[in-house]
């Protein structure tokens, strides 16, 4: 007995097993039909495994009610409970298809078709389906027999006995058997017509490709010939009558509904042309009048019914025309245009739900595969399959599609087709729209095995696979130079000089002749290496063309390939690593710095393979220091040790530059980084860490070479300027101070000589000409500047700062941070300078005026002659100097009171000043934006030109490359400069208010 107000245990169990309307389900289970098994746990568990337990239970009750008597009901129930294969098949179908449940209710003994479970039932072909339809003697009985066969296909599908490709093939085989049965009925109705002609039915589209849906138009073409001795005109009229009758038998609605429409509109001249033509008439049309899309459609032509010998003759006759289609003028643009037209014709309200025709839909995969088949199938017969998945596999095996791309496309296509199948199976209606009702989405998700949160999981997986298809479709379908390859005569599938030159010019290559020489050097020959290059190059050329200097990208790619071409992993990396090829293309065409770093040690290209999974992620200082110190420990001399340290620095600079470029340009695998400040922090932190680790390793190498394990004096390196602020750019020097402290018992002069020797040797070894870029160590911010000693003891620093320190030196010390050497000495140095840079009393008016005077003098005296002040990133309005001096003035005045201001980092201090109310949210954002933009421009100039600069380049191509790095497309350089001036002007307004007190 159920306590009033409380749910029954059955109700709870039903909810747990996936029922959404547990009350209705409980009533059905308590009904007379299920009374013998209402408490049987086997039934409830089996219902819970279906796509829609409520639908399955309702369908089962209807089927029981339709049985002719009690014994028949008992037989059905006993079989359902006792036979697991029947139980899974029957309930699986009832839970996935309301239409097949209706069929079973009308034909209650058809459930017996699911009882047999023999090997031949697992994968039936045309012959088995023909036997299943053999007793049909009119259109109505044909429909009943068709549904009975369809019932078995659906049962195998929903139970997982067959996969997507096998299910689609079975549906095509059932369609073949049905067309044959319909033609038999048509012939029986008009034996005289049948005697006059030979009629072949050619399946097209998905039926021809052996990949049919549950509900789809069956596309056909009819070929007719006169029987022996018959008049051709009479024979064609007779064949037309037979063909039309056959189509009506399948298409017309009866008391049992229709089977599917038979569509002959792919025939020559479409619906305006004759329904049946002779073979010679077909050939004459294709040779003279056919459009490109008609040859694309013929890819899937397959004889299925009627005179199969005539059908085979037709396919053999049109095949050469199909594989010559790629030689037609404007072949690739025609195919591309047709695909775009299909998308444009989708109603706006349906685009996002369209599985087949929408962007990232099934048609994208099919068009891309067919285009590649038509282009490459002329010379490679292995590609001539009408089945999309088989063709995709062949394209991958032949090297025309990358293995990873093929696997991803295969998985996406299977998932999207499975969605389409399940949507159509529910009502057996022709639709490609994803339902919007949550209950329908829930059933759809569960039918695909998504059981935890079916609706959310379905939408997530659908969007993920659609995104994969869209991305890869654009990569494959719009492959640059594909149409140039397609212009070649049969047997010469290589780049045509003239067509390639025209295409290169269109893509933005300034020197197509040189580009063609590079292409010839890379892609000529019959080696595996050349074959892979021929596959890679069209895609790479498109990525190079997306940069401001495609010629440099291609030239650099040739240099890297020449250096690494004989290594077994290089081309394999580009082919098999999804991100590697595009990352390399971006890096090689973005400017001079990254390619120069790569050319010094081309094996660093391996870093590009892991993309955002770790290959380009900057290494931390501790990791780098450990690696460098280990290398120094293995070296035989200071020269070898520093060479190893510089080698690591060069590799890490390349890693950082590549990560910056990839994030700035964006790739298929990684969108453009929206947070520009994050990119600035990434570069500044990474380059600063690399520099600190290099100095630590160099110090260890020099000390060990000259003094063994212990230097006579404790020694520390203090980072200054951008180095201390973790804001180094690619072209920055390392501003430092050197401090030492004699060890106990060591003479101070001896300690000083040792410290100076260390500094001199470090600076020399870090600048020795080599394959690695030099590291310039600048100590000009030391007390007394260039006139003062290069190295001082801690006591000497203390005495100087106590007696002689100037205001600018306190300001410079705001950036001081120990970076290498004796950690304790570094900490004590920081303790020494903290009272100077964060004075307890703040700054007096005189000190503030002096800082303002120095800033104004610097702007006036250091601005390069002829430079546009508004575009100077360091000294111009809203430039680095404006923002940094404003922030540093706040630190000097309030750093003793506000702990957050006690940082060497500009953006960190700016955020702290905002947090403690020293400037408004809006002003802080304005200054931050200007500082980030100026820093990005400086980084861009170094990446593009290979040398540091504080102004935008004057060369148009270099200026465009800076714009591309900053996110401005072709033709928008003026917008970039205007935006920079506007940003600087706004920031200067804040600086005038906060710094100058205006």
N, C-alpha and C positions, 0 to 999 in steps of 0.2 A: 504493500500500500504506500502510495506517495503522500507525504505530509503536505497539506495545503500550503501554497506559497513557495514550495521548494521544487526544484527540477528533479525529474526522475533520473536514475542512473543511466537508463537507455539514452535519454536526451543528452546527457554529458558525453557518453561514449560516441554518439553521432557527431557531436561537435568536434571531438578529438579525432575522428576519422575523416574530417574534411567536409561534412555536410554544412551547408549555409542556412538551410531552412529545416532545422532539426525537428520542429513541431510537425511539419508536413511529412517528413520522413518517418517519424514515429507513428503517425496515423497509417501510413502505407504499410509499415511493418506489422501493425496490429490488424491489418485487413485479412480477409478470408484467404486470399491468394497465397500469402506468405505465412499463414499460421503454422504450417508444419516446420518451418525453418527459422521462425522469427528470432529464436534465441541462439541460433547457430553462429558461433564467432567467425567461422570461415567465411560466411556470406558477408558479414559486416566489414571484415578486413579486406576482402576482395573488392567490395564497393569503394572502400577508402583509398584503394590504389588507382582508381580510375581518374580521368581528367575532371569529371564532374559527378561526384557521388549522387547528388540529388537527381540529375538527369538519368544516370544509370539505373537508379532504383525505380524511377518513374517508368522508364522504358521496360524494365523487367516486369513490373506489374501489368503494364499494357500487353506485353507478350503473353503472360500467363492468362490474362482475361480473354485473349484471342484464341487460346487453345480450344479445340473442338469438344473437349470433355475433361472430366476429372482425371481419368487415367493419363491423358496427354499432359495435363498440368503436372501430375505426379512424376511422369517420365522426365519432363524438362527439369523440375526441381531436383530430382535425384541425380540427374546428370550434372547439373550445375554444382551441386555440393560435392559429388564424388570425383568428378573429372576436372583436375586443375587446368589442363590446356583449354578445354571448352569454356570453363568459368572465366579464365583470363581473356580469352578471345571475345566471348559474347558480352561480358560486362564492359570490357575495354571499348568495344564498338558502341554500346549503348551509352557510355559516358562521354563519348566524343562526337557522336553524330545523331542529332535528332531526326535527320532525314532517313537514315538507315533503320532507326527505331520505328519510324512510320512504315517503312517497307516490311519489317518483320511483323508489325501489327496487322498489316494487310495480308501477309503470306506467312502465317504462324509456323509452318513446318520448315521454313527456310533456315531456321537456326541449326537444323541438322547438317547443313553444309559446313558448319564449323566443327563438327565432331571429329571428322577424320583427321588424322595427324600422321600421315605417311611422308616419306622423303620427297615424293613428287609433289606433295601439297605445299612444301616449303618454298619452292621457287618455280612455280608453273610458268610455261611459255605459251606461245601462240597455239600450239597443238592442244595443250590442256584446256585452254579457254575455248577453242573451237568445239571440243567435246562438250563443254559446259553450255554452249549455245546451240548445240546440234538439234535439240528438240523444238526450237522456236520455229513456228510456221506462219507467223504474222507479226506486224510491228509491236502489238501489245505483248505477246509472249516473249518477243526479243527483249523488250525492256525489262520484263520480270527476270529473265535469265541473266541479262546484263547486271542487274542489281545484285543478283545472287552471287555472281562472280566478283563483283565489286565488294561485296560483304567480306569475302575471304581475303581480298587484298588489304582492305582496311583493318581487318583483324590482325594480320601479320604485321602491318605497319604500327598500329598503336601498341602492340605487345613487344615491339622491338625485334621481332624475328627477321624483318628485313630493314635495311637502312634506306636512306633517302633515294640513293641512286637505284637500288633494286626495286623500290616501290614505284618510282617513276617509270622504270623499264617495264614492270608488270602492267601498269596502266596503259602504256603504249602498246604492249602485246595484246591486251584486252581490246583496245581500240582497233587494232589490226584484225583480230578475230571478228569483231562486230561489223567492221566495214565489209569483210568477206561474207558474213551471214546476210547483211543487208543487200549486197549485190546478188546473192543467191535468190533472195526473195524477189528482187526486181526482175531478174532473168526469168524466174518461174512465172511471173505475172505477164511477161511479154516474150515468149519463146521465139517468136518470129524475129523480133529485133535482136535478140541474143545471137541468133544464127547468122545475122548479116555482118557482124563486126567483131573485132578484137578490141577489148577495152582494158586499159591498165590504169590502176589508181596509184598515184604517187603521193605518199605522205610527205608533208612539209612541216616546217615549224617544230614544235616540241614532239609531236607524234613522229615525224620523220627522224628527229634526233634521238628517239628512244628515251625521252625524258618528259613524259606527259604529266599534267596535273590531274587532280580528281575531276575538276570541271573546267573544261577548256574547249574553245573552238578546235575542231580537228581540221587543220589546213590540208588541202589536197590540190593536186593538179591531175587532169584527166588527159590521157593520150589514147587516141583511137586510130585504128586501121581497118580497112575492109577485109572481111574474110575472103578466102579463096573464091574467086569468080564473082564477088559482089561488086556492085557499083559503089565508088568511093563516096559520092554524095549521099546516097541512101544509107550507106554504112555509118557515116558521121551523124546523120539524123537519128538513126537507131541508137547509136552509142550515146548521143546527147539525152535521149529519152531514158535510157537505162541509168545514166549518171544522175539525172535530175530525180528519178524515182528513188535511187539509192540514198540520195541526200535527204529526201523527204522522210524516208523510213526512219532515219536516225534523228532528224531534227524536229519533226512535227510533234505537237503535244497530243497525248491520248489520255485515257483514264489512268494510265500508269506514268503519266508525265512524258518527258522527252529524254533522250539519251544525252546528246550534246549537238550543237549546231555543226554542220559540215560546211566549211568555208572554202570556196574555190576562188577567192579574189586574188590569190597570188599568181594566177594564170596570166599569160601574156595579155596585155591591155586591160587587165583587171576585170571588173564587172561589165565593162563595155565590150569585152572580147568574147568570142565563142567559147562555150563551156568545154567543148572537146575539140582538140586539134590533132592533126596527124603529126608524126614525129618530124617530118620534113618542115611542116609549118612552124612548129616550135623552134626548130633550129634557125629557120629564116628570120624569125622575129628576134631571137637572142643575138644573132649575128649583126642585125641592122638597127634595131630599135630599143633594145633593152636598156634600162637604167642601171646604175651601179647597185642600188639596193636589191634589184632582182637577182643579181648574181650572188649577193650576200645571202639571200633567201635560199638559193639553190644548194648552199652548203649542206643543208639538211635533207635534201631530196632522197627518198627511199621508196622503192616499189613495195606495196603492201597487199594489194588485192587485184583481182581480175587476172589479166594475162601477164604473169610475172616475167615471162621472156621479153615481151614488149617493154615492160617497165625497166628491165635491166638494160635494154638497148637505149632507152631514153637517158638513163643515168650515165651510161658510158658516153653517149653523144654530147651531153651538156657539160660533162666534167672538165674537158679541156678549156671550155669557155669560162667556167668558174675560176679556174686557176690562172687565167690570163687577165682576169678583171682588174688586178692590181696595176696592170700596165696602162689602164685607161687614164686619160687626162683628168686631173683633179680627183683622182680616186679617193685619197685619204680625206681631203676637205669635204667631198660629197658625203662620205660616211659620217664624218663628224657633224656636219650640218643636219643630217637626218636625225642623229641622236639628240641634238639640241632642240630640234623641232618637236620631237616626241615629248620632251620635258616641258617645253613652252605650252603645249596643248593640254596639259593636265590642269583641271580646275584648281584655282588657288586654294580653295578650302580643303582640297584632298592631297595636296603635294606632300604634306608632312606624314600622311598615313599611307601613301602609295608604296606598296612593297615592290611592285614590279617595275613601274616606269619612272618613279621619282629618283632624284639624286641619291646615289648610294644604294640603289635598288638592284633587282635581279638583272634588268636590262643592261645596266652598266657593265656587269661582269660579262654578259653574253656578247655585247657589242665589242668590248675590248678583246675578248678571245677570238671572235670571228675576224676582226680586223687583222690581228696578228696571224691568224691562219691564212687569210687571203694573201697577205704580203709574203709570208715565208713558206707557205704550202706549195708554191710553184716549184720550189727546188727540193722540198722535203716532204715526201709522200706520207711520212709518219704523222703529219699534222692533220691529215684529211679525215677527220672524224666529225660526225654530226652531233655527237654528244658533248655538251659543254665541259663536263668534268673530265672526260677522257681527253678531250683536246687540250685542256689546261695542263693535264699531267704530261701530255706529249710535248707541249711547249716548254715545260720545265725541264723535261729530260733532254730536249734538244738545245738547251741553253738560251732560248728566246725569252724566257721569263725566269727571274731569280727564284731559287728554291723557296726562300722564305716568303716571297710574294705569292708564289703558287699555293703554298700551304695556307696562308692567311686567306687568300681568295677562295680556296676550296672550302675552308671551314665556314667562312661568311656565307658563301653561296648555299651550302648545305643547311645552315641555320635558317636563312631567309626563305629557302624553298620549303623547309619543314614548317615554318610559320604559315606560308601560303597554303600548304596541303591541309593543315589542321583547320584553318579558317574556312576553306572550301568544304571540307568534310562535314562540318557541323550542319549545314543546310543543303549541301550539294548544290551550291549556287556559284556561278562564275563571279568571283570578286578577288581583288588584290588589295583591298583596304583593311588596315588594322582596325579592329573594332574600338569604339570609344567607351562602351559600357563596361564598367568594372567587372561585372560577372562574366562577360565574354572574355575579357582579358585574363581573368583568373583561370577559366577553363583552358584557354590557350596556353598559358604559362605552365599549368600542371601537365598538360598533354605533352609538353616538351621536357618534362622532368624537373621543372622548377617548382619545388614544393615548399620551401621555407617561407618565402614572401613572393608568391607567384607574379603578382602584378608589377611590383617594383623590379624584381629580377628580370621579368620579360622585357620591360622597357629599357632597362640598363643594357641587357645583352643585345637587344634589337638595335639600339643606338650605337653600341660599340661596333657591331658587325657592319652596320650601314656606314659608319665613319671609315672603317677599314676599306670597304668597297669603294667609297667615294675617293679616298686618297689614292688607292692603288689603280683605280680606273683612270684617274687623271694622269697618273704616271705612265700607264701602259697605253692608253687610248690616244693621248695627245703627245706621244713621244716625239720630241724634236727630231727632225731628219727622217722620220719614218716614211713620209711621202717621198723624200728623195730616194730612199732605198726602193720604194715601190715603182719608180719610174724606169727601173732597169729592165732590159729584156730578160726572158727566162734563162736561167743558168748562170746569171752574173749577179748574184745577190751580194753586192758590195756597194760602197758609196760611189755614186756617179759624180764625176768631177763638176760638171756644169750645174747639175741640180743641187749638189752639196754647197757649191759656192753661193748660189742664189739664196739658199736657205740660211747659210751662215750670215750673209749680209742682213737678211731679214731679222735674224736673231740679235744683231747688234755687234757682230765681229767687224772690227775696223780693217783688218788685214786678212781677208778670206783665203788668199793664196798661201800665206804662212800657216793659217789654221789647217788648210788641206794637207800641207806637208806634214804637219804634226799628226793629223789623222792617218795619213798613209803610213807613217813610221810606226804608229801604234797598232793599226788594225790590219796591216798587210800580212800575208802568209797563211799557212794552213795549220799552224800550231794551236794547241789548246789555249795558250796565252793570247794569241791573236783573236781566237773565237770569243773568248770572254771579253776582250777589249771591244770587239764589235758589238757585243751585247750591252756593255756598260756605256759606251761613248754617246749614243743618242740621248740617254738620260742625263749624263754628266753635262753635255753641251747645253741642255735646257737649263740646268742649274747655273752653269757659268753665265748663260745669257741673262739670268736674273740678277747679275751683279753689274757694277758700273764698268768693269773691265774684263769682258769675256776672253779676250785674246790672252791676257796675262794668266787667267785661270787655266786655259788649255796648255799654254807653254809650260807652266809650272807642273801641270799633271804629267806632261811628257817627261820633264826632268825627273820627277819622282819615280815614274814608271821605268825610266832608263836605269835609275839607281837600284830599284828594288825588283825589277821585272823577273829576275832569275830566282828570287826567293820563293819558296813554295807557298807561303802564307799570304803574300800581298794581295794578289788578285782574288784569292779565295775570301779574304777579309772583305773586300769591296763587294763581292757577289753575295756572300752569305750573311754578313752583318747588316741588319736593316738600316742602321744609321750611318755606317762608316762611309759609304760612297758620297752621300749628300753632305755629311760633315766635311769630308775632304774637299769637295767642290766648293763649299762656302769658304773654307779656310784659304784655298789656293787662289780664289778670285777676289778676296776682300782687300788686298793691298800687298805691301812688300814685306812687312815685318814677319808675319807668321810663316809665309813660304821661305823666307831667308833662314829662319830658325830651323825649319824642317829640312831644308837642303843640307844644312850642316851635319845632320844625322837623320837620314830619311826613315830609319826604322821607327822613329817616334810616331809615324802614321798609325801604328798599332793602338795608340791611345784613343784614336777616334772611333774604335769599334764598339766600345761599350756605351757610347752616348751618355745620356743622363743617368745611366745605371751605375756610374762610378768612374769610367775612363777619363772623363774631363773634369771631374770634381777636384778642386784644389786640395793638395795634401796639407795637413797642418804643420806648424813649425816643428813640433816635437818629432813627427815622422820624418821630415826632411833632415833635421839635424842628426837624427840617429843614422840615416842612410849615409849622409856625407861624412860623419865622423867614422863610421865603419870603413868607408872607402879610404879615408885618410890613414886609418890604422893599418890598412893593407899596403899602403904605398911605401916605396923605398926611399923617397925623398920628398922635400917640400914641394918641388916642382910637380912631381907626379900627384901628390895629394891635392894641390890646388887645381891641377888640371881636371882631376876627378870631380872636385867640388864645382868647378865651372861647367863641367858637362852636365851635372845634375841641374844646375841653375838654368842652363840653356833648355834642357828638356822641360823643366817646370814652367819656364816662361812661355814655351810653345803650348803647353797644356792650358795655361791661363788664357793666352791669347785665343786659342781655339775655342775654349768654353765661352769666352766673351763674344766672339764672332757668331758662334752658333746660336747663342741666346739672343743676340741682337738681330740677326737675320731671320731666325726661326727656321725650322725644318719640318718635314712631314711628321717626324716623331716628337718634336719639341716645339711648341708655339713660341712666338716672340715673347721675351720676358717683359711683362708690362711695367714692372717696378724698376725704373731706370736707376734709382738710388741703390737697389740691391746689386745691380751690375757694377756700379762704382765701388761699392763696398767689397764685392768679390775680387775685383782687380786689385784695389788698394791693399786689401788684407793679404791676398796671395803673393803679390810681388814683394811686399814688405817681409812676409815670412820667408820667402825664397832668399831675399838679400840677407836677412839675419842669419839663416842657416849657413849661407855661403861664407859670411864673415866668421862664424864660429868655426867652421871647418878649416878656413884659411889660417886663423889664429892657431888652432891646434897643430896644423902642419908646420907652420913656421917655428913655433916654440919647440916642437919635438925635434925638428931638424937641427936647431942651433943649441938647445939647452937640455934636450932629453924630456923627461916627464914634467919638470918643474922649472918655471921661469924665476929668476931671482926676485922678481917683484910681482905682486898681485896686479892683474891687468883687467880692465873692463872697457867695453865699447858702449857708448851712449848714443842712441839714435836721436837725431834732431830733425826739425822740419817735417817734411812729409813722411820721412822714414819713421820718426818717432810717433807720428800720428797715424800710422798704418794706412797711409794714403799715397804710397808711391805709385807713379805711373810707369808705363813701359819704358819711357826715356829718362826717368829721373836718376840723378846722381844719388849716392848714399851720403847724406849729411850726417856727420858724427862728431863726437868729442871722444878723446882718448884720456883715460884716467888710470893712474897706477899708484901703488903703495908698496914700498920696499918691504920685503919679508924681514923677520927678526934676524938681526946679525948681519944684514947685507948693507954695504955702503950705499948711501943715497945716490952718489954719482954713478956707481956701477949699475944700480937699479935703473937710473935714468937712461944710461947708454943702452941697456938691454931693451927697455921699453921703446926707445926711439928706433932701435934696429928692427924690432918686431914690426912697428908701424911702417917703416920704409920698405921692408921686404914684403909685407902684406900688400901694400899699394902697388909695388912693382909687379908681383906675381899676378895680381888681379887685372893688370892692364897689358900683360905680355901678349903680343899679337898671336892669335891662334884661331882655330875653327869656332871657338866659342866667343860670344860677345863680351867685351871688357866690362868690368864693374868699376866705375870711377868713384873713389872715396874722397869726399870733400870735407875738410875740417876747418873751413873758414869761419864758422860760427864760434870758434874757440875764443877765449879771452885775448884781447888785443888783436884779434883777426889774424891776417897773414903775417903780421909782425911778431906775434907771440909764439912761444914754444909750441911744437906740435903735440907734445904730451906733457901733462902736468900731474903732480901728485895730488891726492885728495886735499892735503893741507894747503898746497899752493892754490888750488881752486878756492878753498875756504878764505884764504887771505885776500885773494883778488876780489872775490865777490863782496867781502866785508868792506873793503876800502875803495875799490875802483869801479864797481859794477855800474853800468849805464842802464837807462830805462829800456832800450831796445834789447839788451841782453836778458833782462827779466822776461820780456815778451818772448824772446826766442826760446827760453828755457821752459815755456809752457808746453812745448812739444817734446821735451827731453824724456827718454825712456830707455833703460838698459836693454841691450839687444844681444850682447855676447860677452863672454869672458866670466870673470869672477862675480858670481851672483851677489855675494854679501857686499862686495865693494860697490856694486851697482846700486844696491838698496841704500847704502850709506850716502852715496852721491845724491840720490833722490831726496833723502832726508835733509841733506845740506841745502839743496836748492828750493825746497818747498816754501820756506819763509820768503824767498825772493819772488817767486812767481805767484804766490797767493798771500800777499802782505796782509797782516791782520788789520791794519788801519785802512786798507784799500788804497786807492790812488788819490793823491792830492790834485788840485786843479792845475798846478804847474806841470805835473807828470802827464796829465791828460792832454794838455795843450801841446806838450812836446811830442807825444805820440801822433797827434793829429798833424803837427807840422812835418814830421818825418814822412807820414803817409802822403801828404800833398806833394812834398818834394820828390818822393820816389815816383809818383805818377808823372810828374813833369819831366824829370830827368831820364827816366829809364824807358819811356815809351819809344820804340824804334821809329826812326825817321821814315815817313811815308806810310806807316801803318794806319789803318782805320781804327781809331780808339774804340769805337763802338763794337768792334769785332775782335778786340784783343782779350783773350780768355783770362789773362793774368791781371793786367793793369787797367783794362777797360771798365766802363760802368757796369756794375753788377758782376764783375769778374771775381776770380779767386781771391785776389788781394782785398777787395771790398768786403767780402763776406768774412774772410778769416780775421782781418783786423778788427771788424766789428765784434765778432765772437770773442776774440782774445782780449779786447778792452773790457768786455763784461767779465771775463775770467779774472783779469787782474783786479778789477774793482770789487767783485763779490765772491771770488773763489774761496776765500777764507771762511765765509759764512755758509756757502752752499756747497755741500760735498759733491753734488752731481756735476758741478762745473770743473771739478778737479780731474779732468781727463785730457789726454793728448789728442783726442779725435774731434775734428771740427763738427761733424754731424751730431756726435754724442753730446758735445757741449751746447750746441744749438738746441737740441731737444731738452736738455736740462734747464737751460735759460727759459725756455717756454714753460716747462713744468713748474718752475718756481716764480713765474709771473714777471720776469724781467722783460719779456716782449710778448706780444699778442700771438695767438694761434696763426692769424693771417700773415703777420710779418715773418714769423718763423718759417711758415710754408713757402713764402716768397723767397727768402734767403736760401733755404734748402734747395728749392728748385733751380735757382740760378747757379749755386755752387755745383750741384750735380751735373747740370747741363755743361758748364764750363769744363768740368773734369772729363766728361764724356767726349767733348770736342777734342781736348788735348790727347786723350787716349786714341781717338779716331785718327787724328793727324799722324800719330806715331805708327799706328797699324797700317795706314794707307801709304805713307811716304817712306817709312823705315827710318825716319829721324825725327827728333822732337821739334815741336813748334807750338807757339802760343797763338797763332792766327790761322784762319781758314786758308787752305791752299788756293793759289791763283790758277793753277792748271784746271781746266774744266772737268777733265775725267777724274782727277783726284778729288775735286770738290764734290762731284757726283757720288764718288765712293764714300766720302764722309757723310753725305746725306743719306746714302743707303744704309750705312751703319746706324745712323740716328733714326731710321724708320721712314725716311722720305723717299718716295718712289721716283722714277724717271720724270724729269721735267719739273720737279718741285724744289730745286735748289734755292730759287728765290724765296719760296715759303720758309725754308730752313733759316735763311739769313734774317728774314723779317721776324721770325719767331725768336731768334736769338737776341736781336736788338730789343724786341718787346720785353722779353724776360729780363734782360740786363737793365733796361730802363726802370722797370718796376722795382727791381732789387735795389737800384741806386737810390730810389726814393726812400726806401727803408733805411739804407746806410746813411743818407744825409740826415735823417731824423735821429737815428740811434747813435751814430758815431760822431758826426759833426755837430749834433744838437741843433740842426737847422729847423 
